[in-house]
Structure formats: C-alpha cells, structure tokens
Amino acid sequence: MPRAIRARWHRVPLARFVQGGVIPTTTDALPSELLRTWARPEAAELGVFYALVAPDYAAVAESYVRAQQAAQPSN
C-alpha cells in the first residue's frame, strides 16, 4: 500500500476523534497519565509494564537500579 494512502488512513480517523473532543496524545504519555503518580504501592509493578511500551524508561530504570547497587557498601 502506498505511503500516501497509509497516511490518509491515519489522519482521517484522528481528525474524527479531534472533532469529537478527543485530545491526541502519544503512547508514551498515556501510561503516565493513567498512573498519575509513582507514590503508590503498585508503582513498581506498573513500571514493568510501562517499560514494555517505553524503552527509554526501561533504560533509565535499569541505570537507577545499577547506581543504587553500586552505592551499597561492600561487606
């Protein structure tokens, strides 16, 4: 299928959503809006799912965990 047709198939439904009052957002923003705050008991579990759709978040989370491990005093 030509690129122009694919682009139109994307734009037309999006325009209908906007006419209906929907505010377009990104895949990255949606889980963040649903979560609202990380200050909740299940935040770590939800972070695992967020990392599946946001690879950059997964990299930051991995970096944070490694930094915490490196900061622990050696026994």
PyMOL commands that place a pseudoatom at each C-alpha (Angstrom):
pseudoatom trace, name=CA, resn=MET, resi=1, chain=A, elem=C, hetatm=0, pos=[0.000, 0.000, 0.000]
pseudoatom trace, name=CA, resn=PRO, resi=2, chain=A, elem=C, hetatm=0, pos=[1.434, 3.408, -0.942]
pseudoatom trace, name=CA, resn=ARG, resi=3, chain=A, elem=C, hetatm=0, pos=[2.633, 5.665, 1.858]
pseudoatom trace, name=CA, resn=ALA, resi=4, chain=A, elem=C, hetatm=0, pos=[0.163, 8.450, 0.941]
pseudoatom trace, name=CA, resn=ILE, resi=5, chain=A, elem=C, hetatm=0, pos=[-2.800, 6.113, 1.386]
pseudoatom trace, name=CA, resn=ARG, resi=6, chain=A, elem=C, hetatm=0, pos=[-1.495, 4.840, 4.735]
pseudoatom trace, name=CA, resn=ALA, resi=7, chain=A, elem=C, hetatm=0, pos=[-1.012, 8.419, 5.919]
pseudoatom trace, name=CA, resn=ARG, resi=8, chain=A, elem=C, hetatm=0, pos=[-4.580, 9.302, 4.936]
pseudoatom trace, name=CA, resn=TRP, resi=9, chain=A, elem=C, hetatm=0, pos=[-5.922, 6.244, 6.764]
pseudoatom trace, name=CA, resn=HIS, resi=10, chain=A, elem=C, hetatm=0, pos=[-4.186, 7.569, 9.851]
pseudoatom trace, name=CA, resn=ARG, resi=11, chain=A, elem=C, hetatm=0, pos=[-5.227, 11.213, 9.503]
pseudoatom trace, name=CA, resn=VAL, resi=12, chain=A, elem=C, hetatm=0, pos=[-8.940, 10.705, 8.805]
pseudoatom trace, name=CA, resn=PRO, resi=13, chain=A, elem=C, hetatm=0, pos=[-9.807, 8.742, 11.967]
pseudoatom trace, name=CA, resn=LEU, resi=14, chain=A, elem=C, hetatm=0, pos=[-7.596, 11.064, 14.013]
pseudoatom trace, name=CA, resn=ALA, resi=15, chain=A, elem=C, hetatm=0, pos=[-9.492, 14.079, 12.647]
pseudoatom trace, name=CA, resn=ARG, resi=16, chain=A, elem=C, hetatm=0, pos=[-12.785, 12.422, 13.639]
pseudoatom trace, name=CA, resn=PHE, resi=17, chain=A, elem=C, hetatm=0, pos=[-11.528, 11.888, 17.171]
pseudoatom trace, name=CA, resn=VAL, resi=18, chain=A, elem=C, hetatm=0, pos=[-10.470, 15.545, 17.397]
pseudoatom trace, name=CA, resn=GLN, resi=19, chain=A, elem=C, hetatm=0, pos=[-13.902, 16.652, 16.142]
pseudoatom trace, name=CA, resn=GLY, resi=20, chain=A, elem=C, hetatm=0, pos=[-15.412, 14.581, 18.943]
pseudoatom trace, name=CA, resn=GLY, resi=21, chain=A, elem=C, hetatm=0, pos=[-13.318, 16.383, 21.548]
pseudoatom trace, name=CA, resn=VAL, resi=22, chain=A, elem=C, hetatm=0, pos=[-10.504, 13.865, 21.971]
pseudoatom trace, name=CA, resn=ILE, resi=23, chain=A, elem=C, hetatm=0, pos=[-7.079, 15.338, 22.665]
pseudoatom trace, name=CA, resn=PRO, resi=24, chain=A, elem=C, hetatm=0, pos=[-4.452, 13.275, 20.801]
pseudoatom trace, name=CA, resn=THR, resi=25, chain=A, elem=C, hetatm=0, pos=[-1.542, 12.048, 22.875]
pseudoatom trace, name=CA, resn=THR, resi=26, chain=A, elem=C, hetatm=0, pos=[1.415, 9.724, 22.464]
pseudoatom trace, name=CA, resn=THR, resi=27, chain=A, elem=C, hetatm=0, pos=[1.817, 6.125, 23.514]
pseudoatom trace, name=CA, resn=ASP, resi=28, chain=A, elem=C, hetatm=0, pos=[4.416, 7.317, 25.994]
pseudoatom trace, name=CA, resn=ALA, resi=29, chain=A, elem=C, hetatm=0, pos=[2.109, 9.857, 27.639]
pseudoatom trace, name=CA, resn=LEU, resi=30, chain=A, elem=C, hetatm=0, pos=[-0.873, 7.532, 28.049]
pseudoatom trace, name=CA, resn=PRO, resi=31, chain=A, elem=C, hetatm=0, pos=[0.581, 5.214, 30.721]
pseudoatom trace, name=CA, resn=SER, resi=32, chain=A, elem=C, hetatm=0, pos=[1.954, 8.241, 32.560]
pseudoatom trace, name=CA, resn=GLU, resi=33, chain=A, elem=C, hetatm=0, pos=[-1.476, 9.836, 32.653]
pseudoatom trace, name=CA, resn=LEU, resi=34, chain=A, elem=C, hetatm=0, pos=[-3.070, 6.597, 33.825]
pseudoatom trace, name=CA, resn=LEU, resi=35, chain=A, elem=C, hetatm=0, pos=[-0.503, 6.169, 36.580]
pseudoatom trace, name=CA, resn=ARG, resi=36, chain=A, elem=C, hetatm=0, pos=[-0.643, 9.831, 37.690]
pseudoatom trace, name=CA, resn=THR, resi=37, chain=A, elem=C, hetatm=0, pos=[1.897, 9.313, 40.493]
pseudoatom trace, name=CA, resn=TRP, resi=38, chain=A, elem=C, hetatm=0, pos=[4.651, 6.884, 41.364]
pseudoatom trace, name=CA, resn=ALA, resi=39, chain=A, elem=C, hetatm=0, pos=[3.824, 7.327, 45.069]
pseudoatom trace, name=CA, resn=ARG, resi=40, chain=A, elem=C, hetatm=0, pos=[1.565, 4.299, 45.268]
pseudoatom trace, name=CA, resn=PRO, resi=41, chain=A, elem=C, hetatm=0, pos=[2.105, 0.711, 46.430]
pseudoatom trace, name=CA, resn=GLU, resi=42, chain=A, elem=C, hetatm=0, pos=[1.815, -0.884, 42.986]
pseudoatom trace, name=CA, resn=ALA, resi=43, chain=A, elem=C, hetatm=0, pos=[4.057, 1.646, 41.207]
pseudoatom trace, name=CA, resn=ALA, resi=44, chain=A, elem=C, hetatm=0, pos=[6.986, -0.769, 40.785]
pseudoatom trace, name=CA, resn=GLU, resi=45, chain=A, elem=C, hetatm=0, pos=[4.722, -3.398, 39.215]
pseudoatom trace, name=CA, resn=LEU, resi=46, chain=A, elem=C, hetatm=0, pos=[3.210, -0.825, 36.860]
pseudoatom trace, name=CA, resn=GLY, resi=47, chain=A, elem=C, hetatm=0, pos=[6.710, 0.341, 35.964]
pseudoatom trace, name=CA, resn=VAL, resi=48, chain=A, elem=C, hetatm=0, pos=[7.411, -3.095, 34.490]
pseudoatom trace, name=CA, resn=PHE, resi=49, chain=A, elem=C, hetatm=0, pos=[4.511, -2.658, 32.056]
pseudoatom trace, name=CA, resn=TYR, resi=50, chain=A, elem=C, hetatm=0, pos=[5.467, 0.946, 31.327]
pseudoatom trace, name=CA, resn=ALA, resi=51, chain=A, elem=C, hetatm=0, pos=[8.964, -0.233, 30.397]
pseudoatom trace, name=CA, resn=LEU, resi=52, chain=A, elem=C, hetatm=0, pos=[7.433, -2.503, 27.741]
pseudoatom trace, name=CA, resn=VAL, resi=53, chain=A, elem=C, hetatm=0, pos=[5.990, 0.470, 25.827]
pseudoatom trace, name=CA, resn=ALA, resi=54, chain=A, elem=C, hetatm=0, pos=[8.722, 2.969, 26.709]
pseudoatom trace, name=CA, resn=PRO, resi=55, chain=A, elem=C, hetatm=0, pos=[12.205, 1.520, 26.112]
pseudoatom trace, name=CA, resn=ASP, resi=56, chain=A, elem=C, hetatm=0, pos=[13.807, 4.792, 27.236]
pseudoatom trace, name=CA, resn=TYR, resi=57, chain=A, elem=C, hetatm=0, pos=[12.096, 4.408, 30.602]
pseudoatom trace, name=CA, resn=ALA, resi=58, chain=A, elem=C, hetatm=0, pos=[13.406, 0.848, 30.847]
pseudoatom trace, name=CA, resn=ALA, resi=59, chain=A, elem=C, hetatm=0, pos=[16.950, 2.121, 30.278]
pseudoatom trace, name=CA, resn=VAL, resi=60, chain=A, elem=C, hetatm=0, pos=[16.587, 4.815, 32.951]
pseudoatom trace, name=CA, resn=ALA, resi=61, chain=A, elem=C, hetatm=0, pos=[15.115, 2.318, 35.424]
pseudoatom trace, name=CA, resn=GLU, resi=62, chain=A, elem=C, hetatm=0, pos=[17.983, -0.104, 34.788]
pseudoatom trace, name=CA, resn=SER, resi=63, chain=A, elem=C, hetatm=0, pos=[20.517, 2.690, 35.246]
pseudoatom trace, name=CA, resn=TYR, resi=64, chain=A, elem=C, hetatm=0, pos=[18.886, 3.718, 38.528]
pseudoatom trace, name=CA, resn=VAL, resi=65, chain=A, elem=C, hetatm=0, pos=[18.912, 0.163, 39.893]
pseudoatom trace, name=CA, resn=ARG, resi=66, chain=A, elem=C, hetatm=0, pos=[22.577, -0.292, 38.971]
pseudoatom trace, name=CA, resn=ALA, resi=67, chain=A, elem=C, hetatm=0, pos=[23.506, 3.031, 40.581]
pseudoatom trace, name=CA, resn=GLN, resi=68, chain=A, elem=C, hetatm=0, pos=[21.710, 2.017, 43.773]
pseudoatom trace, name=CA, resn=GLN, resi=69, chain=A, elem=C, hetatm=0, pos=[23.540, -1.320, 43.794]
pseudoatom trace, name=CA, resn=ALA, resi=70, chain=A, elem=C, hetatm=0, pos=[26.895, 0.385, 43.242]
pseudoatom trace, name=CA, resn=ALA, resi=71, chain=A, elem=C, hetatm=0, pos=[26.214, 2.794, 46.113]
pseudoatom trace, name=CA, resn=GLN, resi=72, chain=A, elem=C, hetatm=0, pos=[25.669, -0.041, 48.598]
pseudoatom trace, name=CA, resn=PRO, resi=73, chain=A, elem=C, hetatm=0, pos=[28.613, -0.536, 50.939]
pseudoatom trace, name=CA, resn=SER, resi=74, chain=A, elem=C, hetatm=0, pos=[30.595, -3.711, 50.290]
pseudoatom trace, name=CA, resn=ASN, resi=75, chain=A, elem=C, hetatm=0, pos=[30.533, -6.340, 53.025]
for i in range(1, 75): cmd.bond("trace and resi %d" % i, "trace and resi %d" % (i + 1))
show_as sticks, trace
zoom trace
